[in-house]
Amino acid sequence: MGQFIIDFSNWIWDTPMLVLLMGGGFILFAYSGFLPFRYFGHALKVVRGKYDDQNLPGQISSRQALSAAIAATVGLGNISGVAIAINMGGPGAIFWMWISAFVGMATKYFTCSLAIMYRGVDTAGVVQGGPMYVIEEGMGKKWKPLAVLFSVAGVLGLLAIFQANQLTAVFRSVMLQPYGLDHGENTKWVLGISMMIIVAIVILGGIKRIAAVASRLVPFMVLLYFGTVLIIMFQFYEKIPSMIWLILEDAFTGNAVMGGAVGAVMVIGARRAAFSNEAGIGTAPMVHGASKNNEPVREGLIAMLGPFIDTIVVCTLTALVILLTGVWESTENDGVRLTLSAFEMGLPGVGKYLLMMAVLVFALSTMFTYSYYGHKCFNYLFGAEKAKYYNYFYLVTIVAGAVVSLEVVVSFIDGMYAIMAIPTMISTIYLAPKVKAATKDYFQRVGNK
């Protein structure tokens, strides 16, 4: 059974998901008239709060929604995922991550515009958003099985087991093992319970507390990571142009991997980008659907910035550190350990501790927001009065994630992500003309101010 889960995850995240997410995303990108390029400046004005109105329906501001969504997507995928991409696909994989991100911006624009356009009301009378409500309200009751499929996959797939496992591993290797303080299984239990308590304090306060904490953590997280990376890049600044050229050249030659297999480089880059920014999976529409905004297009423009920040900015910084320090050619490490090697080489003595702090904030912020996503799916399936029980289940799995070996469980979660993407992309493409009409109306009213 375990091998079947692993094989299913590897299969569905290869050609099927690339066709659905990349192919579907490119259709949306072209159908929008390349909107991410044309209205990027307007999106920045919107996210600065120029159009905020606290009296509108919803639970949080649009900026808080973006912070919460970025808190979920900017995480270990940006640290270990980029390292895996370079390890498996060479520097050229980063170029294909960029292409996937621009396509993903269009996908996020459509999915999050629809999340405002077709909001629903839960059994407690609270306005809610997300692909399950988009499907039911926008496509009709006959499509409800798709909404149920999304929600079931969300309840099972949006657990923080991977984050708990990776954070435990990194914390042990950086903070405990070098000093002889690691006591094996007992340490895992202590770290797991500690994480559970920290996450419980935040998530039991609901989306407003999650959004408030995320909107404070995300800027700190980004500044810390940016600062550390820029210091390392400054030391190797003369090599930056040659590294960017290496990324561009290798994207079309594949010389660094698999004997020039450009197709393999493309697949690896696109797959890592999908894991990194989650465009098309359907998670971000759930939090953007809770924002105080009655302009679907405005919310879509804000959400569109997510893949840009996540992949174009954060992933590129990680990639440059790994390439500039040369650790990708000279070490056997992969994943987060490869990034740790790069930070330690760039800033001997302190680099690994700064990265440890970033990993800590990345992982915890992801845990906070994932709980909200799973809670929403549970709410849709079983009603608001029973949704509180999901949080307790979620918290227990954090401890389990810290303690157990996770190859099969991670593959299971990845498979659930893929299943979530199917209803999300079907509903988005089906309802895309509604978003296009709303876009035309919006810019006729406000112009590109």
For each residue, the residues with C-beta under 8 A, 3 or more apart:
1: 4 5
2: 5 6 407 408
3: 6 7
4: 1 7 8
5: 1 2 8 9 408 411 412 415
6: 2 3 9 10 407 408 411
7: 3 4 10 11
8: 4 5 11 12 411 415
9: 5 6 12 13 411 412 414 415 418
10: 6 7 13 14 411
11: 7 8 14 16
12: 8 9 16 17 415 418
13: 9 10 16 17 271 274 414 418
14: 10 11 17 18 267 271
15: 18 19
16: 11 12 13 19 20 418
17: 12 13 14 20 21 271 274 418 421
18: 14 15 21 22 23 267 270 271 274
19: 15 16 22 23 24
20: 16 17 23 24 280 421 422 425
21: 17 18 24 25 100 104 107 270 274 279 280 421 425
22: 18 19 25 26 100 103 270 274
23: 18 19 20 26 27
24: 19 20 21 27 28 107 280 425 428 429
25: 21 22 28 29 100 103 104 106 107 279 280
26: 22 23 29 30 103
27: 23 24 30 31 429
28: 24 25 31 32 103 106 107 109 110 428 429 432
29: 25 26 32 34 36 102 103 105 106 107
30: 26 27 33 34
31: 27 28 432 436
32: 28 29 35 36 106 109 110 436 439
33: 30 38
34: 29 30 37 38
35: 32 38 39 106 109 304 439
36: 29 32 39 40 102 105 106 109 304 308
37: 34 40 102
38: 33 34 35
39: 35 36 42 43 301 443 448
40: 36 37 43 44 304 308
41: 44 45 448
42: 39 45 46 301 448 449
43: 39 40 46 47 301 302 304 305
44: 40 41 47 48 305
45: 41 42 48 50 449
46: 42 43 50 51 62 298 301 302
47: 43 44 62 63 66 302 305
48: 44 45
49: 52 61 62 63
50: 45 46
51: 46 295 298
52: 49 61 62 63 292
53: 56 292
54: 61 292
55: 292
56: 53 292 293 294
57: 119 127 292 294
58: 127 290 291 292 293
59: 126 127 207 208 211 290 291 292
60: 64 65 68 207 208 211 287 290 291 292
61: 49 52 54 64 65 211 291 292
62: 46 47 49 52 65 66 288 291 292 293 298 299 302
63: 47 49 52 66 67 215 302
64: 60 61 67 68 211 212 214 215 291
65: 60 61 62 68 69 211 287 288 290 291 299 302 303
66: 47 62 63 69 70 288 302 303 305 306
67: 63 64 70 71 211 214 215 218 219
68: 60 64 65 71 72 207 210 211 214 215 287 368 369 372
69: 65 66 72 73 283 284 287 288 303 306 369
70: 66 67 73 74 214 218 306 309 310
71: 67 68 74 214 217 218 221 365 366 368 369
72: 68 69 75 278 283 284 287 365 366 369 370 373
73: 69 70 77 276 277 278 283 284 306 310 366
74: 70 71 78 218 221 222 309 310 314 362 365
75: 72 78 79 163 362 363 365 366
76: 79 80 81 162 163 166 167 336 359 362 363 366
77: 73 80 81 82 272 275 276
78: 74 75 81 82 276 310 314 315 318 362
79: 75 76 82 83 318 336 339 355 358 359 362
80: 76 77 83 84 166 335 336 338 339
81: 76 77 78 84 85 272 275 276 315
82: 77 78 79 85 86 94 97 272 276 315 318 319 322 339
83: 79 80 86 87 318 322 328 334 335 336 337 338 339
84: 80 81 87 88 272 334 335
85: 81 82 88 89 93 94 97 268 269 272 319
86: 82 83 89 90 91 93 94 319 322 323 328 338
87: 83 84 328 334 335 338
88: 84 85 93 257 268
89: 85 86 92 93 96 257 264 265 267 268 269 272
90: 86 93 250 254 255 256 257 265
91: 86 94 243 246 247 250 251 256 319 323 328
92: 89 95 96 247 248 249 250 251 252 253 254 256 257 262 265 269
93: 85 86 88 89 90 96 97 251 265 268 269 272
94: 82 85 86 91 97 98 247 251 269 315 316 319
95: 92 98 99 247 248 250 251 269
96: 89 92 93 99 100 251 265 266 268 269 270 273
97: 82 85 93 94 100 101 269 270 272 273 276 311 315
98: 94 95 101 102 311 312 316
99: 95 96 102 103 269 270
100: 21 22 25 96 97 103 104 269 270 273 274 277 311
101: 97 98 104 105 273 277 279 307 308 310 311 312 315
102: 29 36 37 98 99 105 106 307 312
103: 22 25 26 28 29 99 100 106 107 279
104: 21 25 100 101 107 108 273 274 277 279 280 307 311
105: 29 36 101 102 108 109 279 304 305 306 307 308
106: 25 28 29 32 35 36 102 103 109 110 304
107: 21 24 25 28 29 103 104 110 111 279 280 425 428
108: 104 105 111 112 277 279 284 300 303 304 306 307
109: 28 32 35 36 105 106 112 113 300 301 303 304 435
110: 28 32 106 107 113 114 300 428 432 435
111: 107 108 114 115 131 134 279 280 282 284 285 303 424 428
112: 108 109 115 116 284 285 288 289 299 300 302 303 304
113: 109 110 116 117 296 297 299 300 303 435 438 439
114: 110 111 117 118 134 138 285 296 427 428 431 434 435
115: 111 112 118 119 129 130 131 133 134 285 286 288 289 296 299
116: 112 113 119 129 288 289 291 293 294 295 296 299 300
117: 113 114 134 138 296 431 434 435 438
118: 114 115 129 133 134 137 138 431
119: 57 115 116 127 128 129 133 137 289
120: 127 128 129 132 133 136 137
121: 125 126 127 128
122: 125 126 128 379 380 383 384
123: 379 383 384 385
124: 384 385
125: 121 122
126: 59 121 122 384
127: 57 58 59 119 120 121 290
128: 119 120 121 122 133 289 290 376 379 380
129: 115 116 118 119 120 133 134 285 286 288 289 290
130: 115 133 134 282 285 286 289 376 377 380
131: 111 115 134 135 147 150 282 285 286 420 423 424 427
132: 120 135 136 147 148 150 151 377 380 423
133: 115 118 119 120 128 129 130 136 137 147 289 380
134: 111 114 115 117 118 129 130 131 137 138 139 285 427 428 431
135: 131 132 138 139 143 144 146 147 150 423 427
136: 120 132 133 139 140 141 143 144 147
137: 118 119 120 133 134
138: 114 117 118 134 135 427 431 434
139: 134 135 136 142 143 146 427 430 431
140: 136 143
141: 136 144
142: 139
143: 135 136 139 140 146 147 427
144: 135 136 141 147 148
145: 148 149
146: 135 139 143 149 150 422 423 426 427
147: 131 132 133 135 136 143 144 150 151 380 423
148: 132 144 145 151 152 381
149: 145 146 152 153 419 422 423
150: 131 132 135 146 147 153 154 282 377 419 420 423 424
151: 132 147 148 154 155 377 378 380 381
152: 148 149 155 156 377 381
153: 149 150 156 157 416 417 419 420
154: 150 151 157 158 282 373 374 376 377 416 420
155: 151 152 158 374 377 378 381 390
156: 152 153 159 412 413 416
157: 153 154 412 413 415 416 417 419 420
158: 154 155 283 370 373 374 377 416
159: 156 370 374 394 397 401 413
160: 163 164 199 366 367 370 371 394 397 398 401
161: 164 165 397 398 400 401 406 409 410 413
162: 76 165 166 401 406 409 410 413
163: 75 76 160 166 167 363 366 367 370 401
164: 160 161 167 168 192 195 363 367 397 398 399 400 401 402
165: 161 162 168 169 401 402 404 406 410
166: 76 80 162 163 169 170 336 359 363
167: 76 163 164 170 171 191 195 359 360 363 364 402
168: 164 165 171 172 188 191 192 195 401 402
169: 165 166 172 173 336
170: 166 167 173 174 336 340 356 359
171: 167 168 174 175 176 191 356 360
172: 168 169 175 176 177 182 187 188 191
173: 169 170 176 177 337 340
174: 170 171 177 178 340 352 353 355 356
175: 171 172 178 179 181 356
176: 171 172 173 179 181 182 187
177: 172 173 174 180 181 182
178: 174 175
179: 175 176
180: 177
181: 175 176 177 187
182: 172 176 177 187
183: 186 187
184: 187 188
185: 188 189 403
186: 183 189 190
187: 172 176 181 182 183 184 190 191
188: 168 172 184 185 191 192 402 403
189: 185 186 192 193 399 402 403
190: 186 187 193 194
191: 167 168 171 172 187 188 194 195 402
192: 164 168 188 189 195 196 398 399 400 401 402 403
193: 189 190 196 197 399
194: 190 191 197 198
195: 164 167 168 191 192 198 199 364 367 398 399 402
196: 192 193 199 200 395 396 398 399
197: 193 194 200 201
198: 194 195 201 202 364
199: 160 195 196 202 203 364 367 368 371 395 398
200: 196 197 203 204 391 395
201: 197 198 204 205
202: 198 199 205 209 210 213 368
203: 199 200 206 209 210 368 371 372 375 391 394 395
204: 200 201 391
205: 201 202 208 209 210
206: 203 209 210
207: 59 60 68 210 211 287 290 372
208: 59 60 205 211 212
209: 202 203 205 206 212 213
210: 68 202 203 205 206 207 213 214 368 369 371 372
211: 59 60 61 64 65 67 68 207 208 214 215 287
212: 64 208 209 215 216
213: 202 209 210 216 217 365 368
214: 64 67 68 70 71 210 211 217 218 365 368 369
215: 63 64 67 68 211 212 218 219
216: 212 213 219 220
217: 71 213 214 220 221 361 364 365
218: 67 70 71 74 214 215 221 222 365
219: 67 215 216 222 223
220: 216 217 223 224 361
221: 71 74 217 218 224 225 358 361 362 365
222: 74 218 219 225 226 309 314
223: 219 220 226 227
224: 220 221 227 228 354 357 358 361
225: 221 222 228 229 314 317 358
226: 222 223 229 230 317
227: 223 224 230 231
228: 224 225 231 232 343 347 351 354 355 358
229: 225 226 232 233 317 318 320 321
230: 226 227 233 234 317
231: 227 228 234 235 346 347
232: 228 229 235 236 321 324 325 342 343 346 347 351
233: 229 230 236 237 240 317 320 321 324
234: 230 231 237
235: 231 232 346
236: 232 233 239 240 324 325 346
237: 233 234 240
238:
239: 236 242 243 324
240: 233 236 237 243 244 320 324
241: 244 245
242: 239 245 246
243: 91 239 240 246 247 320 323 324
244: 240 241 247 248
245: 241 242 248 249
246: 91 242 243 249 250 323
247: 91 92 94 95 243 244 250 251 319 323
248: 92 95 244 245 251 252
249: 92 245 246 252 253 255
250: 90 91 92 95 246 247 253 254 255 256 265
251: 91 92 93 94 95 96 247 248 262 265 266 269
252: 92 248 249 262
253: 92 249 250 260 262
254: 90 92 250 257 258 259 260 261 262 264 265
255: 90 249 250 260
256: 90 91 92 250
257: 88 89 90 92 254 261 264 265
258: 254 261 264 265
259: 254
260: 253 254 255
261: 254 257 258 264 265
262: 92 251 252 253 254 265 266
263: 266 267
264: 89 254 257 258 261 267 268
265: 89 90 92 93 96 250 251 254 257 258 261 262 268 269
266: 96 251 262 263 269 270
267: 14 18 89 263 264 270 271
268: 85 88 89 93 96 264 265 271 272
269: 85 89 92 93 94 95 96 97 99 100 251 265 266 272 273
270: 18 21 22 96 97 99 100 266 267 273 274
271: 13 14 17 18 267 268 274 275
272: 77 81 82 84 85 89 93 97 268 269 275 276
273: 96 97 100 101 104 269 270 276 277 311 315
274: 13 17 18 21 22 100 104 270 271 277 278 279 280 281
275: 77 81 271 272 278 414
276: 73 77 78 81 82 97 272 273 310 311 315
277: 73 100 101 104 108 273 274 306 307 310 311
278: 72 73 274 275 281 283 284 417
279: 21 25 101 103 104 105 107 108 111 274 284 306 307
280: 20 21 24 25 104 107 111 274 421 424 425 428
281: 274 278 417 420 421 424
282: 111 130 131 150 154 285 286 420 421 423 424
283: 69 72 73 158 278 286 287 373 420
284: 69 72 73 108 111 112 278 279 287 288 303 306
285: 111 112 114 115 129 130 131 134 282 288 289 303 424
286: 115 129 130 131 282 283 289 290 372 373 376
287: 60 65 68 69 72 207 211 283 284 290 291 369 372 373
288: 62 65 66 69 112 115 116 129 284 285 291 299 302 303
289: 112 115 116 119 128 129 130 133 285 286
290: 58 59 60 65 127 128 129 207 286 287
291: 58 59 60 61 62 64 65 116 287 288 299 302
292: 52 53 54 55 56 57 58 59 60 61 62
293: 56 58 62 116 296 298 299
294: 56 57 116
295: 51 116 298 299 442
296: 113 114 115 116 117 293 299 300 435 438
297: 113 300 301 435 438 439 442 443
298: 46 51 62 293 295 301 302 442
299: 62 65 112 113 115 116 288 291 293 295 296 302 303
300: 108 109 110 112 113 116 296 297 303 304 435
301: 39 42 43 46 109 297 298 304 305
302: 43 46 47 62 63 65 66 112 288 291 298 299 305
303: 65 66 69 108 109 111 112 113 284 285 288 299 300 306
304: 35 36 40 43 105 106 108 109 112 300 301 307 308
305: 43 44 47 66 105 301 302 308 309
306: 66 69 70 73 105 108 277 279 284 303 309 310
307: 101 102 104 105 108 277 279 304 310 311 312
308: 36 40 101 105 304 305 311 312 313
309: 70 74 222 305 306 312 313 314
310: 70 73 74 78 101 276 277 306 307 313 314 315
311: 97 98 100 101 104 273 276 277 307 308 314 315 316
312: 98 101 102 307 308 309 315 316
313: 308 309 310 316 317
314: 74 78 222 225 309 310 311 317 318
315: 78 81 82 94 97 101 273 276 310 311 312 318 319
316: 94 98 311 312 313 319 320
317: 225 226 229 230 233 313 314 320 321
318: 78 79 82 83 229 314 315 321 322 339
319: 82 85 86 91 94 247 315 316 322 323
320: 229 233 240 243 316 317 323 324
321: 229 232 233 317 318 324 325 339 342 343 346
322: 82 83 86 318 319 325 327 328 338 339 342
323: 86 91 243 246 247 319 320 326 328
324: 232 233 236 239 240 243 320 321 346
325: 232 236 321 322 341 342 345 346
326: 323 329 330 345
327: 322 330 331 333 338 341 342 345
328: 83 86 87 91 322 323 331 338
329: 326
330: 326 327
331: 327 328 338 341
332:
333: 327 337 338 340 341
334: 83 84 87 337 338
335: 80 83 84 87 338 339
336: 76 79 80 83 166 169 170 339 340 359
337: 83 173 333 334 340 341
338: 80 83 86 87 322 327 328 331 333 334 335 341 342
339: 79 80 82 83 318 321 322 335 336 342 343 355
340: 170 173 174 333 336 337 343 344 352 355
341: 325 327 331 333 337 338 344 345
342: 232 321 322 325 327 338 339 345 346 351
343: 228 232 321 339 340 346 347 351 352 354 355
344: 340 341 347 348 351 352
345: 325 326 327 341 342 348 351
346: 231 232 235 236 321 324 325 342 343 351
347: 228 231 232 343 344 350 351 354
348: 344 345 351
349:
350: 347 353 354
351: 228 232 342 343 344 345 346 347 348 354 355
352: 174 340 343 344 355 356
353: 174 350 356 357
354: 224 228 343 347 350 351 357 358
355: 79 174 228 339 340 343 351 352 358 359
356: 170 171 174 175 352 353 359 360
357: 224 353 354 360 361
358: 79 221 224 225 228 354 355 361 362
359: 76 79 166 167 170 336 355 356 362 363
360: 167 171 356 357 363 364
361: 217 220 221 224 357 358 364 365
362: 74 75 76 78 79 221 358 359 365 366
363: 75 76 163 164 166 167 359 360 366 367
364: 167 195 198 199 217 360 361 367 368
365: 71 72 74 75 213 214 217 218 221 361 362 368 369
366: 71 72 73 75 76 160 163 362 363 369 370
367: 160 163 164 195 199 363 364 370 371 398
368: 68 71 199 202 203 210 213 214 364 365 371 372
369: 68 69 71 72 210 214 287 365 366 372 373
370: 72 158 159 160 163 366 367 373 374 394
371: 160 199 203 210 367 368 374 375 391 394
372: 68 203 207 210 286 287 368 369 375 376
373: 72 154 158 283 286 287 369 370 376 377
374: 154 155 158 159 370 371 377 378 390 394
375: 203 371 372 378 379 387 390 391 394
376: 128 130 154 286 372 373 379 380
377: 130 132 150 151 152 154 155 158 373 374 380 381
378: 151 155 374 375 381 382 386 387 389 390
379: 122 123 128 375 376 382 383 384 387 390
380: 122 128 130 132 133 147 151 376 377
381: 148 151 152 155 377 378
382: 378 379 386 387
383: 122 123 379 386 387
384: 122 123 124 126 379 387
385: 123 124 388
386: 378 382 383 389
387: 375 378 379 382 383 384 390
388: 385 391 392
389: 378 386 392 393
390: 155 374 375 378 379 387 393 394
391: 200 203 204 371 375 388 394 395
392: 388 389 395 396
393: 389 390 396 397
394: 159 160 203 370 371 374 375 390 391 397 398
395: 196 199 200 203 391 392 398 399
396: 196 392 393 399 400
397: 159 160 161 164 393 394 400 401
398: 160 161 164 192 195 196 199 367 394 395 401 402
399: 164 189 192 193 195 196 395 396 402 403
400: 161 164 192 396 397 403 404
401: 159 160 161 162 163 164 165 168 192 397 398 404 406 409
402: 164 165 167 168 188 189 191 192 195 398 399
403: 185 188 189 192 399 400
404: 165 400 401 409
405:
406: 161 162 165 401 409 410
407: 2 6 410 411
408: 2 5 6 411 412
409: 161 162 401 404 406 412 413
410: 161 162 165 406 407 413 414
411: 5 6 8 9 10 407 408 414 415
412: 5 9 156 157 408 409 415 416
413: 156 157 159 161 162 409 410 416 417
414: 9 13 275 410 411 417 418
415: 5 8 9 12 157 411 412 418 419
416: 153 154 156 157 158 412 413 419 420
417: 153 157 278 281 413 414 420 421
418: 9 12 13 16 17 414 415 421 422
419: 149 150 153 157 415 416 422
420: 131 150 153 154 157 281 282 283 416 417 423 424
421: 17 20 21 280 281 282 417 418 424 425
422: 20 146 149 418 419 425 426
423: 131 132 135 146 147 149 150 282 420 426 427
424: 111 131 150 280 281 282 285 420 421 427 428
425: 20 21 24 107 280 421 422 428 429
426: 146 422 423 429 430
427: 114 131 134 135 138 139 143 146 423 424 430 431
428: 24 28 107 110 111 114 134 280 424 425 431 432
429: 24 27 28 425 426 432
430: 139 426 427
431: 114 117 118 134 138 139 427 428 434 435
432: 28 31 110 428 429 435 436
433: 436 437
434: 114 117 138 431 437 438
435: 109 110 113 114 117 296 297 300 431 432 438 439
436: 31 32 432 433 439 440
437: 433 434 440 441
438: 113 117 296 297 434 435 441 442
439: 32 35 113 297 435 436 442 443
440: 436 437 443 444
441: 437 438 444 445
442: 295 297 298 438 439 445 446
443: 39 297 439 440 446 447 448
444: 440 441 447
445: 441 442
446: 442 443 449
447: 443 444
448: 39 41 42 443
449: 42 45 446
